[in-house]
Amino acid sequence: MRVTHVATATGAPAPVSASRYRVEFFAYVRRSGAHARDESDWMWWPIDVVYVEDAEVDEVLTWARAQEAEDVRFVLYLEQRAPDDGPTVVTRLAGRDPR
């Protein structure tokens, strides 16, 4: 299993191999300037994106679950590029995207 953090200075999407898993992590945080007792000022905030190649889905799920905490959740996607450099198809496999 190969795990990488692919960051780009421009925020452009990273190149996609024939297929890979993308794991997005979110933390439950309080909005800046929120009052201590106001529950509506809490939100899920994206904190990390990792790409996993050369692995089976159960390996990726086990790894992602090990990274979870009470205030951190993940969403697992499969990215597949269509033949002949066609469009990339993204399928959510696990988790609920809070955005």
Disulfide bonds with the S-S distance in Angstrom:
none
